[in-house]
Each structure stands twice: as C-alpha cells, then as structure tokens.
Amino acid sequence: MKAGANAHHDTGLHRLLDRAGVYDALQNLLLRKGSRERYVGEFIRPFPGCRILDIGCGPAGMLAYLPPSIGQYVGFDMNPAYIEAARRRWGSRGTFYCRKVDAAALPAGDAYDIVLANGIVHHLEDAEALRLFDIAYRALRPGGRLLTYDNVYIESQHWFARWLIGRDRGKAVRTREAYEALARSRFTRIESTILYDTLRVPYTILVMCGTRTGE
Ligand SMILES: C[S@@+](CC[C@H](N)C(=O)[O-])C[C@H]1O[C@@H](n2cnc3c(N)ncnc32)[C@H](O)[C@@H]1O
C-alpha cells in the first residue's frame, strides 16, 4: 500500500455507516448470536478491576459485553458522531475521546491491562497501523495484552466472504501474514486465530493477541 494513502473509505453509501445508529443496526443484523460473548470470554478475558483501552472504539458497543466489574474503560475514535453516541449511551461507564491514531492519542501515564483494537487495523495504511501497534505496546503494563480482530484474506475463501470484504469501508484488508508482520514490529509474542463463524453470512476474521513481555 502507498505511504500516506487513506485506507478509510467514507463516501457514497459508506457515509451512512458514519451514523452510530446505522452502524449499530448493521452490526446487530450481521453478527451471529453469541459471537461477541465468545470474543470476550475466549480472547479478551476481562477480570475484576482491569483497565481497558479501546482504540477505534466506534460507538463502544463492546461495553455491552464487558462485565460491570471492570475497573476502567477508555475509548477513542476519530468519528465524532460515534464518540457522542458512546458518551450518550454509556455515560460514566467509560471515558471517550475523539482522536485519530497518533502518539498524542495515548492518555499520559496510564498503564492498561488490556488494549483492544477491534476492526480498525484494516482501516489503516501501513504507517498508521505501525503507529497503532506502538501506541498499544506503550499503553500496556508488562504482561498486558493487545487484542485485534479484522477481516482477512485467506486462500480458498468463500466467494461471498471475499466479495463482502471488498466492499468494506476499510481498504487495507490484509492476509494473516501481513497483519502479523505489522504487529511483530512491536510485539514479539503474537498468537492468532482465524474465525469463520462470527457473522450470519460466510466471513473470515483474524484475531491476534499480542503480549507485552516483561522488562
Ligand atoms: C469497523 S469499526 C470498529 C468499531 C468498534 N471497534 C467495533 O468493534 O464495533 C472501525 C472504527 O475505526 C475507526 N477509525 C478508522 N480509522 C481511524 C483512525 N485513523 N483513528 C481513529 N479511529 C479510526 C472508525 O471511525 C471506526 O469507528
């Protein structure tokens, strides 16, 4: 991908998705029942008092699946309509900032147990994605974990999954190897899994877990 290219497409029909209500409705329509709960239980694994930073949080729909016992939730996103909707919906359950992914996006002095970057890396060209992994790494306490999920190109992919991925607002959908190479710029320990059943239609999602090793 060209340096400086913008990998987030929000013209034409995609512009509708910038509205939090439309985005949430599409998620509810497409997501298979129980898939968010599974992602939280198997991958995020929140624990009482844990501190969570959500990069590209959108309208913060993930909060609906995180237990009230989490200690802190901070989300940021570049879309002001999403951040406004998150503040309206979640009030004091979270702190929300309207920011793009850059070094200044990181709230100073905080050390998080878990950083989420759900569905955002495929919206970022390589330079910005590398910044995201750097921000996530620096935000974590040693032993803390980064979780990402993104649509992914695989060999022998169902034609409908490939067709749908081609219509995503995020124009930087990659292969598993390409996502992992970006994550490895900062995280030496990466585990990844491909999920085939998150949506009600054929689709392929890559979940990556990067751990900040102790130092
Ligand atoms: C597919 S949505 C995922 C939202 C949410 N994490 C979820 O799982 O429902 C991708 C999000 O990334 C945000 N985004 C894209 N590029 C961004 C950037 N450069 N900085 C901050 N947010 C960005 C978009 O506004 C959008 O909310």
The ligand as an SDF file (V2000), in Angstrom:
LIG
                    3D

 27 29  0  0  0  0  0  0  0  0999 V2000
  -15.1740   -1.3660   11.9060 C   0  0  0  0  0  0  0  0  0  0  0  0
  -15.2150   -0.0160   13.0060 S   0  0  0  0  0  0  0  0  0  0  0  0
  -14.9440   -0.8570   14.5570 C   0  0  0  0  0  0  0  0  0  0  0  0
  -15.5770   -0.1370   15.7290 C   0  0  0  0  0  0  0  0  0  0  0  0
  -15.5460   -0.9070   17.0530 C   0  0  0  0  0  0  0  0  0  0  0  0
  -14.1960   -1.1570   17.4960 N   0  0  0  0  0  0  0  0  0  0  0  0
  -16.3060   -2.2000   16.9540 C   0  0  0  0  0  0  0  0  0  0  0  0
  -15.7040   -3.2600   17.1140 O   0  0  0  0  0  0  0  0  0  0  0  0
  -17.5200   -2.1660   16.7170 O   0  0  0  0  0  0  0  0  0  0  0  0
  -13.6460    0.7870   12.7460 C   0  0  0  0  0  0  0  0  0  0  0  0
  -13.5040    2.0420   13.5800 C   0  0  0  0  0  0  0  0  0  0  0  0
  -12.2020    2.5830   13.4040 O   0  0  0  0  0  0  0  0  0  0  0  0
  -12.3140    3.9990   13.4090 C   0  0  0  0  0  0  0  0  0  0  0  0
  -11.1270    4.5290   12.7310 N   0  0  0  0  0  0  0  0  0  0  0  0
  -10.7230    4.3220   11.4560 C   0  0  0  0  0  0  0  0  0  0  0  0
   -9.5520    4.9450   11.2180 N   0  0  0  0  0  0  0  0  0  0  0  0
   -9.1970    5.5630   12.3820 C   0  0  0  0  0  0  0  0  0  0  0  0
   -8.0870    6.3600   12.7910 C   0  0  0  0  0  0  0  0  0  0  0  0
   -7.1280    6.6440   11.9270 N   0  0  0  0  0  0  0  0  0  0  0  0
   -8.0490    6.8220   14.0630 N   0  0  0  0  0  0  0  0  0  0  0  0
   -9.0550    6.5260   14.9430 C   0  0  0  0  0  0  0  0  0  0  0  0
  -10.1290    5.7790   14.6230 N   0  0  0  0  0  0  0  0  0  0  0  0
  -10.2020    5.3000   13.3550 C   0  0  0  0  0  0  0  0  0  0  0  0
  -13.6150    4.2560   12.6590 C   0  0  0  0  0  0  0  0  0  0  0  0
  -14.1370    5.5400   12.9360 O   0  0  0  0  0  0  0  0  0  0  0  0
  -14.4960    3.1350   13.1980 C   0  0  0  0  0  0  0  0  0  0  0  0
  -15.1850    3.5180   14.3430 O   0  0  0  0  0  0  0  0  0  0  0  0
  1  2  1  0
  2  3  1  0
  2 10  1  0
  3  4  1  0
  4  5  1  0
  5  6  1  0
  5  7  1  0
  7  8  2  0
  7  9  1  0
 10 11  1  0
 11 12  1  0
 11 26  1  0
 12 13  1  0
 13 14  1  0
 13 24  1  0
 14 15  1  0
 14 23  1  0
 15 16  2  0
 16 17  1  0
 17 18  1  0
 17 23  2  0
 18 19  1  0
 18 20  2  0
 20 21  1  0
 21 22  2  0
 22 23  1  0
 24 25  1  0
 24 26  1  0
 26 27  1  0
M  CHG  2   2   1   9  -1
M  END
$$$$
